[in-house]
Amino acid sequence: MRLFAKTRLSWNTYAFLEGAPFMGVVAALCVGLGVLVAVVKLKSLLTWQYTSDIFTYDQLLRETLRGHFGLEYTYGNQFGEHAYLVLLLLLPLKLILRGDFVCFLAVAAPLAYAAGGIILYRELRTMAAEWKAFVGVVLYLVNFSVLKGLLEPYCGFHPDVAGAFLGVIFIAILAREESRSATSGPPWGLFAAVVLFVSVKEEYALTACAMLGLLSLRPRSRHVRPLLAVALSLTAFDVVLLVTQRTPFNRTDANLVRSWLAHPLSPTLSSEFWLPFLILGGILLALRIIDGELDRYAAALLLMFVLRVPESVLTDDYSSFSWHNLPQSVFLMAAVIFQFVRVSRRGLSTVLVVALAALLGFDCFAEKVPILAALAWVGPGPAFEAGFRVEEADLHEMQALINPDEITAIPLMSAVDWARAGYRFSFFPRGITQSPRGIARYAVLAGSQKNLSGLLPDCFHQRAANASFILYEREGACPGIDAERARFVRIFGPHAIE
């Protein structure tokens, strides 16, 4: 008996060790790629490669902590634009990090990507052979355009990108929980996952409702209907938030739809945009034919993909790696992965996935793949570094002359230095001659902009200049823009801009 017990322990230990190397490799791949992208993004952020959205989200949290809920200086109130509830969950982190919170936003999507890979592997290995779970995670990590999309050129951060990986995490945890016995404990991780995913944006909330509605049609679902109730409740809250926080400065999705209906645009026929979806869709169809049935979670992810496609048409955005479109690729690849791990016949299914992996490998190392080019740039040359440091010092000289509590219309790419120092700002010419007009007291323009005809009203006068920038300050009334300034003050109060 003693010998038998020792043998059994030996086999259990072997079984554990057999899985350990895979887990170690998966963790190393996910964390390694996530950190790699994060390092590139932080370098880009700190050397003025990002503007717009990342700073708008930072700004709305800063102003919320100052007592002005959702206020920012692009659309007035961001929650009248989109219901980014997930940002409110980050308020404690903003309170701790203060000016450095933008650094967290820059790495948020790579963190979600890395966490998604690890969680996906952990859940898949409970449903299929370990080698299949490993292959599935590799496909997830090197998906079409995913590395380029994670770099988020220009905008730096958008909740939609991180939200796509949260969606995969949610589905993976749901699939595992649905396979567990009814006597297992409350699935708190699953409820946390659905709240995070649904809180990203009202469009994701509606997507979650549709997907959970589809899954609820299957009688064996234990957790789906409670999750659907959570998703519907948060969606209703999103609608209330959007309606109550809307201001005259918001654009809204309704306006976007009306604009498209007034001037319909035909979808692009670009192979660069559609080919990855056709390849993934074709492989999903082939795997379904091999198995004879579409996996229920693959079907849910396929629905999530389909519901995202109209956004590309409405926004006329056919960049495969943009924040509008990358989530589609993530959801469709996840559908392929769940269908692949379901198939019990190795032959053709393995060939299909190997072919897909080869295509992804070509995509990752082709000339336009960004991560290699970005890595080559991580250490910019001495000439760039010297020029950038001079320009940054010149900007700080201008900032010393500005009251940080009043609005400054700033050069687009310099926003990180204003955000980290706690200044209020709009992106020139917003705040002066573009909505919301008239709210800025100062304007900082690049020194190369010598011809200011039409750029600034007559009430702005030069106050200082150096080699890189010119500082202007508003003096007296500005008849052409004061009406909109007064409307902004009526809505948000005088302390919102001074």
N, C-alpha and C positions, 0 to 999 in steps of 0.2 A: 504493500500500500504506500509505503514511504517512497519507494522508487517511482511508482505511478504518479504520485503527487508532484514529485520533482520533475518528471517528464512533462506533465501537463503545464506546470509553471514555465518550463523552458519553452514550450510551444507558444504560450501566451506572450511571453517576452519577445519571442521572434516575430510574432504577428504585430506587436507594437513597434518594434524596430523597423519592420518592413515598411510601415507607413511613415516613420519619422523622417527619412531622407526626402521623400516627396514633399512633406510639409515644410521642411527646411528650405528646399529649392523654391517652392512656391512663395514662401515668405521673403526669401532673398530677392526673387524676381520682382514681386509686387513692391516691396519697400525700396529696392534699388531703383526701379524705374520712377516710382513716385518721388523719391528724393532727387533724382536726376532732373526731372522736370521742375520740381520746386526750386532747385538751385538756379536753374536758368531763368525762371520767372522772377525770383528775387533780384537777380542781377539786372534783369530788364526793368523791373520796377524802380530800382534805385538809380538807374541811369536814364530816366525819363523816356522809357519806351512805351509807357501806358498812359492812358487818359480816359476821360468819360466815365463809364459805368462803375468801375471799382471805387472811384472817389465819390460818386453820387451815393452809393450804398453806405460808405463810411460816414458821409456827411449827414445822412438822415438819422443814423444812430447817434451821432454826436449831438445833433439838435434835439432828438428825442430825450436824451439824458439832460438837456438844458431846459426841458419843459415844453418843447415845440414838437408834438408828435408827428413823425413822418416828414418833417420839413427838410427840403433841400432846394437848391437854387437853379435847378434845370426845369422841373415840372411843378414846382411849388410843394406838392405833397406826393411822395412816391407811392403811397398806398391808395391814391386816387388813380394811379397808373396801373399798378399790379399789386396783388395781395401777397407780398413776400413775407409771409408770417415767420419763415425760418430765420429771417434777419432779427426779428424780435427775440428769438431764442438765444441770439448771440450778444444781447445787450450786456450781460455780466462780463463777457470776455472783452467787449469794447471798454467797459468801465475799468478793467484791469490794465489792458494794453494801451489805452488812450491813443496817442498818435501813431503807435506802431501797429494798430489794428489792421491797417491796410496791408501790412506784411502778411498777416494771417489770411486775409481775403485772397491774396495772390497765391497762396499755397493750398487753399481750401479744396479746389478741384483735384489736384494731385493726391491729396490726403484721402479724399473720397474714392478715387480711382484705386489706390493701393489697398484701402480697407475693403473695397468691393471685391477685389481679386481674392484676398485671403478668405473672406466670408463665403464667397461663391464656392471656393474649393472645399471649405469645411462642410458646407451643406451638400454639395454634389457627391462627396465620397460616402455619404450615408445612403445615397440612392443608387449608386452605380460602382463599377470597378474603379479602383484608385487611379489606374492609368487613364481612364476616360475623364475623370475629374481633373487630372493634371492637364490633359490635352485641351479640355474646355477652358481652363484658366489661361493657358497660353494663347488661345484664340481671342479671348477677352482682352488680354494685355496688348496684343499687336493688331487689334481691329483696324479697319480702314480709317485712315486719317486721325486716329485717336490721339496719337502723340502730338501731332500738329494742332489739333483742337484744344488739347490741354494747355498749350502755350498761350492760348487766347490772345492772339495778336491784337494790339491797339486797346481793347477794353480791359484786359488784365484779369477780370473776374466777372462771371455772370452766373446767377443761381441755377439757370437751366442746365449748365454743363455738370456741375456737382450733383444736381438733382437726377440726372440720368443714371449715375452710378448708385445713388440712393434707391432708385427704382429697381435696379438689379439686386441690390442687397435685400430689399423688401420681398421680392419674388422668391429669392433663394431661401430666406428664412421661412416664408409661408409654405413653400414646398416641403421643407423639412418638418415643420410643425404639423402639417396635414398628414404626414406619414407616421407620426408618433401615436402611441396608445392614448385612449381617452382618459386614462388615469394619470397622465403626466400633469405637472404643475401648470399654473397660469403662464401663458406665453408672453411675458412682459416684454421680451426683446422684439417680438413680432409687433406688438402695439406701438412700441417706441419707433420701429422702422416705418410703420404706416403713417404715424403722425409726422415724422421728419419728411417723408416723401410728399405727403399731401400739403404740408406747410410751405413747400418750395414756391408754389405759384398757383393761382386759380386754375390755369390750364392743366397742371399736373393733378390738381384735386379732381377736376372733371374726368381726366384720363383714368385716375384710380377708381372713381365711381363706375365708369363703364367697364373697366377690367374686372373689378370685383363683382359687378352685376353679371358678367359672363360666367365667372367661376361659380357663382351662387346657384346657377342652373343645375349643377351636379349635386345630387343628394348627399354624397359622402362628405361634403365640406362641413367642417365643424367650426372653423374660425372665421370663415369668409363673411357671413352675414353680420356678426358684430363689427368686423372691420369695415364693412360697407356702411353701417350706421355711423361709425366714426368719420369716415370719408364724407358722407353726405352732410353731417353736422358741420364739419370744417368748411365744406364748399358753401353752405348757406352763410356761414360767418364771413367767408371771403366776399360774397356778393354784398352783404351789409357793409363791410369795410370799404369796398370799392365805391359804393353809392354815397356813403356818408363822408368820405374823405376826398371826393372828387372836387377839383377846383377849375377855374377857367383856364389854367395854364397846362392842364393835362391833355394828352392826345387821345387816349383810350383805344381799346381794340375795336369798339364800335365805329369810331371814326376811320380806323384802318380799313374795315370791311366796306364802309360807305365809299371811301376813296377808291378801293379796288373795283367796286361795282360801277362807279362812274367811269373808270378807265380800266377795263379788264385787261390783264396781261396774260399772254399764253405761257404755259410752262416751258422752260428751256429744254432743248433736246440734247444738251451737253452730256457726252458720255462720261466725263469726269464726275458729274454729279450722280447720274443714274446707274452707271455700270456697277459700282459696289452693291447697290441695293438689288440689282438684277442677279448678281452672282450669289449674294446671300439668300435671296428669295428662291433662286433655282436650287440651291443646295438644300434649303429647308424643305422644298417640295419633294426632292428626290429622297431625302431621309424619311419623309412622311410616307411615300410610296413603298419604301423598303419595309417599314414597320407596319403599315396598314392603318395607322391611326395617328392623328395629330395629338401630341402631348398637350394636356390642358394648360400647363404653364407656358409652353411655347405659343399656344393660341392666345393666351393673355398678353404676352409680350408682342406678338404680331399685331394685336389690336392696338396696343400702345404705340407701335410704330406707325400704323395707318392713321391714327388720330393726330400725329404730329406733322404729317406730310402737307396738309393745307397751309400751315404756317409759312412754308417755303414759297408757296405760290402767292399768298397774300402780301408777303414782304418783298417779293421778287428777289429773294436771296437763294442763290444756288451754289454757294461755296460749301463744299462737303465738310469743312472743318469749323464752320461758324457755329455760334451758340444756338442758332435756330435749327441747325441740321445735324450736328454731332449726336444729340440724343437719339435721333432716328436710327443711326448706325449702331449705337450701343444697344438699343432695344432689339433690333433685328438680329444682331449677332448673338445676344442672349437667348433669343428664340431658337436659333440654330444649335446652340450649346445644349439647351434642355432637350431638344429633339434628339440630338446625337447621343446623349447619355442614356436615353430611353431605349434606343435600338439595340436589340439583342444579337442580331446577325452582324458579324464583324466585317466580312469581306468588302462589299461595295461601300458601306458607310464609312469604313476606315479610309478607303481610297479617296472618297469625296472630301473628307476632312483633311487628309494629307495634301490634296490639291489646293484646298482653301488655304492651308497654312503656307504653301509655297507662294500663292498669290499675295498673301499678307506679308511674307518675307520680302517679296519684290517691292511691295508698296512701302515698306519701312526703310528700305535701303536704296530706293530710287533717288534720283537727283533732287526731287523736290521735297523729300522727307526732311522735316525741320530739325529733329532733335540733334542730328549730327552737325548740321550747319550751326545750330544754336550753341552747341557745346564748343565748337571751334571759336565762337565769339565770346564765350564766358569770360575769358581774359582779354579784353580789348587792348589794342596796341597802345603804345605810349602817346602817340599823337592824339588819339581819341580821348584818352584819359586826361591829358593835359588841357585840351580844349574844353572838355566837359567841366573840369574843376574850376576853370576861370569863369565859365558861364554861371555855374552854381554860386560861386562867390559873389558875382555881380547881382544875382537874384536876391541873395541874402541882404545885400546893401540896400536894395529897394524895399524889402520887407521891413527893415528897421524903421522906415519912414511911414509905415502904414498901421492904422489901428486895426488889430485882428478881429474886433467885434463888428466892423463894418464890411460891406461886401466889396471885394476886389475882382474885377474882370481880368482873368489871367491868361497867359499863353497856354494853349492846350496841353502841351507835353510837359509842362513844369509842375503839374498838380501835386505830385508826391511831396514836394518840399512845402507846399502850403498845407496839405492835409496833416503831415506829421508835426507841423508847428502849431496846428490848431486854428488856422485862419479860416474865415468865412470867404467863399469865393464862388464865382460863376465862371463859365468858360467863354472867354471873349469870342464874339460880340454879345453873347447872352448877358443879360443884366444891364446892357446899355441900349443897343439898337435892336436886339432880338429878345423875344420873350424868355423870362419875365423882364420887360424893359424898364429901365430907370431905377432899378434897385441898387446898382453899384455906385459907391462913392469914388472908388479909385479904378484906374485901368493901367495895367502894365503891358506894354507892347514890346515886341522884339525891336532891337535897335535898327534892324534893316528896314523897318516899315517907316520910311521917311515921308511918303505921300499919304497923309491921313484924311484926304478928301472923302467925306462920306462915312468914315469909320467912327468918328467921334462927334457928338453935338458940340456946338459952340460953347456950352457951359463947362466943358472940360479944358483945363489949362495945364501945361507942362509944369511939373514940380521938380523933377530931377532926371538925370540921365547918366548912363555910363556906357562902356563899350558894347554891352549886350542888350540893355533894356532902357526903355523910357517910361517914366512914371507920370501919369496924369491924375489930377484930382478935380472933382466936380466943385464948382463954385457958383452958388446962386441957383435960380430956377432953370429948368429945362422944359420949355413949353411942349415940345413934341413928345416927350416920354413921361412927363409927370403924372398923367392920368392913370397909366398902368401901374406906376409906382404906388399911387394912392390906393388903388384897388388891392394890390399886394398887402399893403399895410392894414387895410380894413379886414382882410381875411386872416392874416397871421399876427397882426399886432406890430407896433413900432419896434419892440425889442427883437423881432426876428431879423432885422437888417441893421440895427445900430445899437 
